[in-house]
């Protein structure tokens, strides 16, 4: 697995038997790149307080080695017969099953956790946001009919904490196993001049496959199709900049505080995981009951539904068809936001929309009911040349 741990000024640690990685440029690397940065632009943080070594370019190998060994053991739990590489190489190798995908089309997605990461770090819920990342990417490829194959991650921090790394990778591993994909590789970087102590950035990259004949592009969507909404767990990973500002700053709530208007503790409500919709998507596809899907993420229904609609069609949404969870109503109250802005910022309780031909609506609803998946008919597809989403 291509999981290396490196700083910007120290060569990455490699397996003992791995050949040296060729450099793109013959020019030697300076022993301390910070020396080439003007004094005024250099980091001014108190290194002793942050727990950094005197020279931030000297990254202790012990933390790297410990993190690398923990990552190896965790990642192997996701491997299957299609994984051809071992952990510690420069890249990951994966064989596409041609019997399962006779005419394979690779489908890829990339995402970051975003502002939800700020609260996760504050609460120490590192595995939760790792699962969010995998599930978000899975939904993005599953709505096109693809099966998740393998996932790659990027973890960057100012000061490497092996315990935090282990929690993050454990969250990735659990989510990958739940979605049937391999954690094939990734990168763990320690860059003390980019991130303050205790913080990190997390991003992921997912590749899946689908046979060309089974690919869902939205081209099959027609006027009169029904829009079937599936419930979200909460905010998922969208609208957190606004939500954190309103709840933690404007209202001065504490994460552990119970708020009657929400019906939960603030931290618990905000940290509910981003759902994976892989199971209901597969069931609806197998039942041949759908003509398309839309994953409702940042931008809400307003910006995500048009992404799958053919030209000349629009989505008419009936706002009385479902009741958004109380968290959204309270956010609207705190911010004094018009409904138009709420629908463009948050998912409003709908995490996935399935586009269903009217003659297959009953079959789609029964299919979802059998797996205890609640849904609402939230609207229809209409022919309209101007607005792509209309609310009524």
C-alpha positions as CSV (number, residue, x, y, z in Angstrom):
1,X,0.0,0.0,0.0
2,X,1.3,3.4,-0.9
3,X,1.1,4.8,2.5
4,X,4.2,7.0,3.1
5,X,4.8,9.4,6.0
6,X,6.7,12.5,5.1
7,X,7.5,16.1,5.9
8,X,8.1,18.7,3.3
9,X,11.8,18.8,4.1
10,X,12.7,15.3,4.9
11,X,12.6,12.3,2.4
12,X,9.7,9.9,3.0
13,X,10.4,6.8,5.1
14,X,10.3,3.8,2.9
15,X,10.4,0.0,3.3
16,X,14.0,-1.1,3.9
17,X,14.1,-3.1,0.7
18,X,12.5,-0.5,-1.5
19,X,14.7,1.2,-4.1
20,X,15.2,4.9,-3.8
21,X,12.5,7.0,-5.4
22,X,13.9,8.9,-8.4
23,X,13.7,12.7,-8.1
24,X,12.1,14.8,-10.8
25,X,14.9,17.4,-10.5
26,X,18.6,16.8,-10.2
27,X,19.0,19.7,-7.9
28,X,19.7,18.7,-4.3
29,X,17.1,19.5,-1.6
30,X,18.2,22.0,1.0
31,X,18.5,20.5,4.5
32,X,16.0,23.1,5.8
33,X,13.7,24.7,3.3
34,X,12.6,27.3,5.9
35,X,16.0,28.9,5.6
36,X,15.0,30.1,2.1
37,X,11.9,31.8,3.3
38,X,12.2,35.5,4.3
39,X,12.3,36.0,8.0
40,X,9.0,37.9,8.0
41,X,7.2,35.0,6.4
42,X,8.5,32.3,8.7
43,X,6.3,30.6,11.3
44,X,6.2,32.4,14.6
45,X,4.4,29.9,16.7
46,X,5.9,28.9,20.1
47,X,7.5,25.6,19.1
48,X,8.0,24.4,22.7
49,X,4.3,25.0,23.4
50,X,3.2,23.2,20.3
51,X,5.5,20.3,21.1
52,X,7.5,20.7,17.9
53,X,11.3,19.9,17.7
54,X,13.6,22.9,17.8
55,X,14.1,22.6,14.0
56,X,10.7,21.8,12.5
57,X,12.4,20.1,9.5
58,X,13.7,17.3,11.8
59,X,10.7,15.0,12.0
60,X,11.2,12.2,14.7
61,X,11.3,8.9,12.9
62,X,9.7,7.1,15.9
63,X,6.3,8.7,15.4
64,X,6.4,7.9,11.7
65,X,7.4,4.3,12.2
66,X,4.7,3.7,14.8
67,X,2.0,5.3,12.7
68,X,3.1,3.3,9.6
69,X,3.0,0.0,11.4
70,X,-0.5,0.7,12.8
71,X,-1.7,1.7,9.3
72,X,-0.4,-1.5,7.8
73,X,-2.3,-3.8,10.1
74,X,-5.5,-1.8,9.8
75,X,-5.5,-1.5,6.0
76,X,-4.9,-5.2,5.4
77,X,-8.3,-5.8,6.9
78,X,-9.9,-4.3,3.8
79,X,-7.9,-6.3,1.2
80,X,-9.6,-8.8,-1.1
81,X,-8.4,-11.0,-4.0
82,X,-8.3,-8.1,-6.4
83,X,-5.6,-6.2,-4.4
84,X,-2.3,-7.2,-6.0
85,X,0.1,-5.0,-4.1
86,X,1.6,-5.2,-0.6
87,X,1.7,-2.4,1.9
88,X,4.8,-0.2,1.6
89,X,5.1,0.2,-2.2
90,X,5.1,3.3,-4.2
91,X,1.6,2.7,-5.5
92,X,-1.4,0.4,-5.1
93,X,-2.4,-2.3,-7.6
94,X,-5.9,-3.5,-8.1
95,X,-7.3,-5.9,-10.7
96,X,-10.7,-5.2,-12.2
97,X,-13.0,-8.3,-12.3
98,X,-13.9,-8.6,-16.0
99,X,-16.5,-11.3,-15.3
100,X,-18.3,-8.9,-12.9
101,X,-17.8,-5.9,-15.2
102,X,-17.6,-7.2,-18.8
103,X,-17.3,-3.7,-20.3
104,X,-16.0,-1.8,-17.3
105,X,-16.2,2.0,-16.9
106,X,-14.2,3.4,-14.0
107,X,-16.0,6.0,-11.9
108,X,-14.0,8.2,-9.5
109,X,-14.7,10.7,-6.7
110,X,-12.7,12.9,-4.5
111,X,-13.7,14.9,-1.4
112,X,-12.6,16.4,1.9
113,X,-14.4,16.6,5.2
114,X,-14.6,20.4,5.3
115,X,-15.6,22.5,8.3
116,X,-17.1,19.5,10.1
117,X,-13.5,18.6,10.8
118,X,-13.1,21.6,13.2
119,X,-15.8,20.2,15.5
120,X,-14.5,16.6,15.2
121,X,-11.0,17.7,16.3
122,X,-12.5,19.6,19.2
123,X,-14.5,16.6,20.4
124,X,-11.9,14.0,19.5
125,X,-14.2,12.1,17.2
126,X,-11.6,11.3,14.5
127,X,-13.0,8.0,13.3
128,X,-16.4,9.5,12.7
129,X,-15.3,12.1,10.1
130,X,-13.2,9.4,8.4
131,X,-16.3,7.4,7.8
132,X,-18.1,10.6,6.6
133,X,-15.4,10.9,4.0
134,X,-15.7,7.4,2.6
135,X,-19.5,7.4,2.6
136,X,-19.6,10.7,0.8
137,X,-17.4,9.4,-2.0
138,X,-19.3,6.1,-2.1
139,X,-22.6,7.9,-2.7
140,X,-21.1,10.0,-5.4
141,X,-20.1,7.0,-7.5
142,X,-23.0,4.7,-6.5
143,X,-25.6,7.1,-7.9
144,X,-24.1,6.3,-11.3
145,X,-24.5,2.6,-10.8
146,X,-20.9,2.0,-9.8
147,X,-19.5,-0.5,-7.2
148,X,-16.8,0.9,-4.9
149,X,-13.4,-0.8,-5.6
150,X,-10.7,1.0,-3.7
151,X,-10.1,4.1,-1.6
152,X,-7.0,6.3,-1.1
153,X,-6.6,8.9,1.7
154,X,-4.5,12.0,2.4
155,X,-3.8,12.9,6.0
156,X,-1.7,16.1,6.7
157,X,-0.9,17.4,10.2
158,X,1.4,19.8,11.9
159,X,2.6,17.3,14.5
160,X,2.0,13.6,13.9
161,X,0.1,11.9,16.7
162,X,0.1,8.1,16.2
163,X,-3.1,7.7,18.3
164,X,-5.0,10.2,16.2
165,X,-3.7,8.6,13.0
166,X,-4.9,5.2,14.2
167,X,-8.4,6.5,15.0
168,X,-8.6,8.2,11.6
169,X,-7.4,5.1,9.7
170,X,-9.7,2.9,11.8
171,X,-12.7,5.0,10.7
172,X,-11.6,4.7,7.1
173,X,-11.1,0.9,7.4
174,X,-14.5,0.3,9.1
175,X,-16.3,2.4,6.4
176,X,-14.4,0.8,3.6
177,X,-15.3,-2.7,4.9
178,X,-19.0,-1.7,5.3
179,X,-19.0,-0.5,1.6
180,X,-17.1,-3.5,0.3
181,X,-14.0,-1.6,-0.9
182,X,-10.3,-1.8,-0.2
183,X,-8.2,0.9,1.5
184,X,-5.5,0.6,-1.1
185,X,-3.1,3.3,-0.1
186,X,-2.6,6.9,0.9
187,X,-0.3,9.5,2.2
188,X,0.4,10.8,5.7
189,X,2.4,14.1,5.8
190,X,3.8,16.1,8.7
191,X,4.1,19.8,7.9
192,X,4.5,21.9,11.0
193,X,4.7,25.2,9.2
194,X,1.3,24.7,7.5
195,X,-0.9,23.3,10.4
196,X,-1.0,24.4,14.0
197,X,-0.5,21.7,16.6
198,X,-3.6,19.4,17.2
199,X,-5.1,20.1,13.7
200,X,-5.1,18.1,10.5
201,X,-6.6,17.9,7.0
202,X,-8.3,14.8,5.6
203,X,-9.2,14.1,2.0
204,X,-10.1,10.9,0.1
205,X,-10.2,9.5,-3.4
206,X,-12.5,6.6,-4.4
207,X,-12.5,4.5,-7.6
208,X,-15.4,2.2,-8.6
209,X,-16.5,0.4,-11.7
210,X,-19.7,-0.3,-13.6
211,X,-20.5,-2.1,-16.8
212,X,-21.1,0.4,-19.5
213,X,-24.6,-0.9,-20.2
214,X,-25.5,-0.3,-16.5
215,X,-24.2,3.2,-16.2
216,X,-26.7,5.8,-14.9
217,X,-26.2,9.3,-16.4
218,X,-29.6,10.9,-16.0
219,X,-30.3,10.6,-19.8
220,X,-33.2,8.2,-19.0
221,X,-35.1,10.8,-16.9
222,X,-38.3,11.9,-18.5
223,X,-41.1,14.5,-17.9
224,X,-43.5,13.1,-15.3
225,X,-41.0,11.0,-13.3
226,X,-41.4,11.0,-9.6
227,X,-38.8,12.3,-7.1
228,X,-38.4,10.0,-4.2
229,X,-36.5,11.5,-1.2
230,X,-34.5,9.3,1.2
231,X,-33.8,10.6,4.7
232,X,-30.5,12.1,5.8
233,X,-29.0,11.6,9.2
234,X,-28.4,15.3,9.8
235,X,-26.2,17.9,8.1
236,X,-24.0,15.1,6.7
237,X,-21.0,17.2,5.6
238,X,-22.7,20.3,4.2
239,X,-23.4,23.7,5.7
240,X,-21.0,23.4,8.6
241,X,-19.5,26.8,8.3
242,X,-22.9,28.4,8.8
243,X,-24.0,25.8,11.4
244,X,-21.0,26.2,13.6
245,X,-21.2,30.0,13.4
246,X,-24.9,30.0,14.4
247,X,-24.8,27.3,17.1
248,X,-21.4,27.7,18.8
249,X,-20.7,31.4,18.3
250,X,-24.0,33.3,17.8
251,X,-26.1,31.2,20.2
252,X,-23.0,30.4,22.4
253,X,-24.0,26.7,22.8
254,X,-21.5,24.2,24.1
255,X,-21.1,20.9,22.2
256,X,-22.2,19.0,25.3
257,X,-25.3,21.2,25.9
258,X,-28.8,19.8,25.4
259,X,-31.0,22.1,23.4
260,X,-34.8,21.6,23.5
261,X,-35.4,23.1,20.1
262,X,-33.0,20.5,18.6
263,X,-34.1,17.6,20.8
264,X,-30.4,16.6,21.3
265,X,-27.0,17.7,22.5
266,X,-25.5,20.1,20.0
267,X,-22.3,18.1,19.4
268,X,-24.3,14.8,18.9
269,X,-26.7,16.5,16.4
270,X,-23.8,18.0,14.4
271,X,-21.6,14.9,14.4
272,X,-24.2,12.4,13.1
273,X,-22.4,10.5,10.3
274,X,-22.9,11.1,6.6
275,X,-24.9,8.1,5.5
276,X,-23.9,5.6,2.9
277,X,-26.8,5.0,0.5
278,X,-25.1,2.2,-1.3
279,X,-27.6,-0.5,-0.1
280,X,-30.8,1.3,-1.1
281,X,-29.2,2.4,-4.4
282,X,-28.3,-1.1,-5.3
283,X,-31.8,-2.4,-4.4
284,X,-33.5,0.1,-6.5
285,X,-31.2,-0.6,-9.5
286,X,-31.7,-4.3,-9.1
287,X,-35.5,-3.8,-9.1
288,X,-35.1,-1.7,-12.3
289,X,-37.2,1.0,-10.6
290,X,-35.1,4.1,-11.2
291,X,-33.9,6.4,-14.0
292,X,-31.4,8.4,-12.0
293,X,-30.2,9.5,-8.6
294,X,-29.0,12.8,-7.0
295,X,-26.8,12.9,-4.0
296,X,-27.9,16.0,-1.9
297,X,-24.7,17.5,-0.6
298,X,-23.4,21.1,-0.5
299,X,-25.8,23.3,-2.4
300,X,-28.9,21.4,-1.2
301,X,-31.7,20.3,-3.5
302,X,-31.4,23.6,-5.4
303,X,-28.0,22.9,-6.8
304,X,-27.8,19.1,-6.8
305,X,-31.0,18.1,-8.6
306,X,-30.1,20.0,-11.8
307,X,-26.9,18.1,-12.1
308,X,-28.8,15.0,-13.3
309,X,-31.7,16.6,-15.3
310,X,-31.6,16.6,-19.1
311,X,-31.9,19.9,-20.8
312,X,-35.4,21.4,-20.8
313,X,-36.5,19.6,-17.6
314,X,-36.9,20.9,-14.1
315,X,-37.6,19.5,-10.6
316,X,-40.8,20.6,-8.9
317,X,-40.4,20.1,-5.1
318,X,-43.4,20.0,-2.8
319,X,-42.1,21.4,0.5
320,X,-45.1,20.0,2.4
321,X,-44.2,16.4,1.5
322,X,-41.8,15.9,4.4
323,X,-40.9,17.7,7.6
324,X,-37.2,18.6,8.0
325,X,-35.6,17.6,11.4
326,X,-35.8,20.3,14.1
327,X,-32.1,21.1,13.7
328,X,-32.8,22.8,10.4
329,X,-35.7,24.8,11.8
330,X,-33.6,26.0,14.7
331,X,-30.7,27.0,12.4
332,X,-33.2,29.0,10.3
333,X,-34.5,30.7,13.5
334,X,-31.0,31.6,14.8
335,X,-29.9,33.0,11.5
336,X,-33.1,34.6,10.3
337,X,-32.6,32.8,7.0
338,X,-35.2,32.7,4.2
339,X,-36.3,29.2,3.1
340,X,-34.6,29.8,-0.3
341,X,-31.3,30.2,1.4
342,X,-31.9,27.1,3.6
343,X,-32.6,25.0,0.6
344,X,-29.5,26.2,-1.1
345,X,-27.2,25.6,2.0
346,X,-28.5,22.4,3.7
347,X,-30.0,19.1,2.7
348,X,-33.1,19.8,4.8
349,X,-33.4,16.2,5.8
350,X,-33.1,14.7,2.3
351,X,-29.8,13.0,1.6
352,X,-30.6,11.2,-1.7
353,X,-33.2,11.7,-4.4
354,X,-34.2,8.8,-6.6
355,X,-35.9,9.7,-9.9
356,X,-38.6,7.0,-10.6
357,X,-40.9,6.5,-13.6
358,X,-44.5,6.8,-12.4
359,X,-45.4,3.3,-13.4
360,X,-42.5,2.0,-11.1
361,X,-43.2,4.2,-8.1
362,X,-45.1,1.5,-6.1
363,X,-42.3,-1.0,-6.8
364,X,-39.6,1.4,-5.7
365,X,-41.5,2.2,-2.5
366,X,-42.0,-1.5,-1.7
367,X,-38.3,-2.2,-2.4
368,X,-37.3,0.5,0.1
369,X,-39.8,-0.6,2.7
370,X,-38.4,-4.1,2.6
371,X,-35.0,-2.8,3.8
372,X,-36.7,-0.4,6.3
373,X,-35.7,2.6,4.3
374,X,-38.2,5.5,4.8
375,X,-38.9,7.7,1.7
376,X,-41.2,10.5,0.6
377,X,-42.5,11.5,-2.8
378,X,-41.1,15.0,-2.7
379,X,-41.9,16.1,-6.2
380,X,-42.0,15.5,-10.0
381,X,-40.0,16.2,-13.1
382,X,-41.6,18.8,-15.3
383,X,-40.8,20.4,-18.7
384,X,-39.5,23.9,-18.2
385,X,-36.9,26.0,-19.9
386,X,-36.0,28.5,-17.2
387,X,-35.7,27.5,-13.5
388,X,-34.2,24.0,-12.9
389,X,-35.8,23.7,-9.5
390,X,-39.2,25.0,-8.5
391,X,-40.6,24.9,-4.9
392,X,-44.3,24.9,-4.1
